[in-house]
Amino acid sequence: MSARILSPLVALASGLIFGLGLLISGMNDPAKVRAFLDVFAAWDPSLIAVMGSAIPVFAVFFYFGKRGKAPLCATTFHEPQLTRIDRRLLTGAVMFGIGWGLVGLCPGPALVNLLAFEPGVLIFVLALLAGNRIAHWIVGPAK
């Protein structure tokens, strides 16, 4: 099967598996995420299992994937262009963390929760998109 046909199928399967993993783990539940982040009160450590299982799975696939001459669905590997830790990266990480802690959602789970048609999630996704465009306009694209 050609990469042109295989690529969208792999992307669809990956997205479905990722979304299903978010649903099964409870990472799409803002209350559960906030409870995980609240280490001084009603801490819910169950999301540690999500990261504890995701990291080794990623490591194995990354290791074997890098040993190949080319990826399955592309002609070359796409290495990151940005490799330094700078003020822009740290500011974005802090803003992401604050937003995640306040709302209990990050972009992936928010997109999964869009299917529930909850107004708060829709507002979150619209604000996320607006913030992305405003940042792109003010700061510019990543270089």
LUMGUNU-957577 format. One record per residue (C-alpha): x, z, y. Coordinates in Angstrom, 2 decimals. Layout:
+---------+---------+---------+
!       u !       w !       v !
+---------+---------+---------+
!       X !       Z !       Y !
...
+---------+---------+---------+
***
This chain:
+---------+---------+---------+
!       u !       w !       v !
+---------+---------+---------+
!    0.00 !    0.00 !    0.00 !
!    1.41 !   -0.94 !    3.39 !
!    2.33 !    1.61 !    6.05 !
!   -0.25 !    0.02 !    8.37 !
!   -3.07 !    0.98 !    5.98 !
!   -1.49 !    4.18 !    4.68 !
!   -0.70 !    5.73 !    8.08 !
!   -4.30 !    6.31 !    9.28 !
!   -5.32 !    7.57 !    5.84 !
!   -2.47 !   10.08 !    5.77 !
!   -3.32 !   11.16 !    9.34 !
!   -6.98 !   11.66 !    8.39 !
!   -6.11 !   13.59 !    5.22 !
!   -3.60 !   15.74 !    7.12 !
!   -6.16 !   16.56 !    9.81 !
!   -8.82 !   17.43 !    7.25 !
!   -6.42 !   19.67 !    5.30 !
!   -5.26 !   21.34 !    8.53 !
!   -8.84 !   21.94 !    9.69 !
!   -9.87 !   23.27 !    6.29 !
!   -6.85 !   25.59 !    6.33 !
!   -7.90 !   26.91 !    9.75 !
!  -11.42 !   27.55 !    8.48 !
!  -10.32 !   29.24 !    5.25 !
!   -7.72 !   31.41 !    7.00 !
!  -10.09 !   32.43 !    9.79 !
!   -7.78 !   31.18 !   12.53 !
!  -10.75 !   29.43 !   14.11 !
!  -12.41 !   32.82 !   14.71 !
!  -11.36 !   34.05 !   18.17 !
!  -12.24 !   37.67 !   17.31 !
!   -9.95 !   37.60 !   14.28 !
!   -7.09 !   36.09 !   16.29 !
!   -7.49 !   38.66 !   19.08 !
!   -7.54 !   41.44 !   16.45 !
!   -4.28 !   40.06 !   15.04 !
!   -2.70 !   40.08 !   18.50 !
!   -3.95 !   43.61 !   19.29 !
!   -1.24 !   45.59 !   17.50 !
!   -2.03 !   48.86 !   19.32 !
!   -5.73 !   49.15 !   18.44 !
!   -7.76 !   47.45 !   15.70 !
!   -4.89 !   45.37 !   14.34 !
!   -5.79 !   42.82 !   11.65 !
!   -2.52 !   41.76 !    9.97 !
!   -4.19 !   39.23 !    7.64 !
!   -3.01 !   36.23 !    9.65 !
!    0.56 !   37.10 !    8.68 !
!   -0.31 !   35.61 !    5.29 !
!   -1.18 !   32.32 !    7.02 !
!    2.26 !   32.06 !    8.60 !
!    3.96 !   33.53 !    5.55 !
!    2.54 !   30.75 !    3.40 !
!    2.81 !   27.93 !    5.96 !
!    6.51 !   28.35 !    6.70 !
!    7.82 !   27.89 !    3.11 !
!    5.46 !   24.95 !    2.48 !
!    6.69 !   23.27 !    5.67 !
!   10.32 !   24.03 !    4.81 !
!   10.05 !   22.38 !    1.38 !
!    8.33 !   19.26 !    2.70 !
!   10.72 !   19.05 !    5.66 !
!   13.75 !   19.34 !    3.39 !
!   12.63 !   16.65 !    0.97 !
!   11.23 !   14.47 !    3.75 !
!   14.56 !   14.39 !    5.59 !
!   16.37 !   13.34 !    2.41 !
!   14.49 !   10.03 !    2.39 !
!   15.69 !    6.91 !    4.17 !
!   12.43 !    6.52 !    6.12 !
!    9.10 !    8.32 !    6.32 !
!    6.18 !    7.08 !    4.23 !
!    4.09 !    5.86 !    7.16 !
!    6.68 !    4.64 !    9.65 !
!    9.90 !    2.68 !    9.76 !
!   12.03 !    5.49 !   11.24 !
!   11.95 !    9.23 !   11.76 !
!   10.98 !   10.29 !   15.28 !
!   13.35 !   13.03 !   16.36 !
!   12.45 !   15.25 !   19.34 !
!   13.82 !   14.01 !   22.65 !
!   13.71 !   17.42 !   24.34 !
!   16.17 !   19.82 !   22.75 !
!   16.98 !   22.39 !   25.45 !
!   15.21 !   25.60 !   26.35 !
!   14.43 !   25.41 !   30.05 !
!   12.06 !   26.91 !   32.62 !
!    9.40 !   24.29 !   31.92 !
!    9.35 !   25.11 !   28.20 !
!    9.31 !   28.86 !   28.78 !
!    6.57 !   28.62 !   31.42 !
!    4.43 !   26.53 !   29.08 !
!    5.01 !   28.92 !   26.19 !
!    4.05 !   31.94 !   28.30 !
!    0.92 !   30.20 !   29.61 !
!   -0.03 !   29.16 !   26.06 !
!    0.47 !   32.70 !   24.76 !
!   -1.56 !   34.28 !   27.55 !
!   -4.39 !   31.81 !   27.02 !
!   -4.30 !   32.30 !   23.26 !
!   -4.40 !   36.06 !   23.66 !
!   -7.23 !   36.04 !   26.20 !
!   -9.46 !   33.49 !   24.48 !
!   -8.35 !   33.78 !   20.86 !
!   -8.15 !   30.01 !   20.45 !
!   -5.45 !   27.41 !   20.63 !
!   -6.05 !   23.65 !   20.63 !
!   -6.25 !   23.11 !   16.85 !
!   -8.89 !   25.76 !   16.09 !
!  -10.76 !   24.83 !   19.28 !
!  -11.13 !   21.24 !   18.05 !
!  -12.36 !   22.52 !   14.68 !
!  -14.86 !   24.79 !   16.47 !
!  -16.21 !   21.88 !   18.53 !
!  -18.32 !   21.04 !   15.49 !
!  -20.20 !   24.34 !   15.97 !
!  -21.41 !   23.09 !   19.39 !
!  -20.73 !   26.44 !   21.05 !
!  -20.73 !   26.16 !   24.86 !
!  -17.70 !   28.45 !   25.24 !
!  -15.60 !   26.26 !   22.97 !
!  -16.67 !   23.13 !   24.81 !
!  -15.70 !   24.74 !   28.12 !
!  -12.35 !   25.77 !   26.62 !
!  -11.57 !   22.24 !   25.41 !
!  -12.62 !   20.71 !   28.74 !
!  -10.43 !   23.23 !   30.61 !
!   -7.57 !   22.48 !   28.21 !
!   -7.84 !   18.75 !   28.90 !
!   -8.18 !   19.29 !   32.65 !
!   -5.17 !   21.63 !   32.69 !
!   -3.15 !   19.11 !   30.73 !
!   -3.94 !   16.33 !   33.19 !
!   -3.32 !   18.56 !   36.22 !
!    0.05 !   19.68 !   34.82 !
!    0.95 !   16.06 !   34.05 !
!    0.03 !   15.11 !   37.64 !
!    1.83 !   18.04 !   39.32 !
!    4.90 !   18.44 !   37.10 !
!    5.03 !   14.98 !   35.58 !
!    5.56 !   13.85 !   32.01 !
!    8.15 !   15.50 !   29.82 !
!   11.58 !   13.92 !   30.23 !
+---------+---------+---------+
***
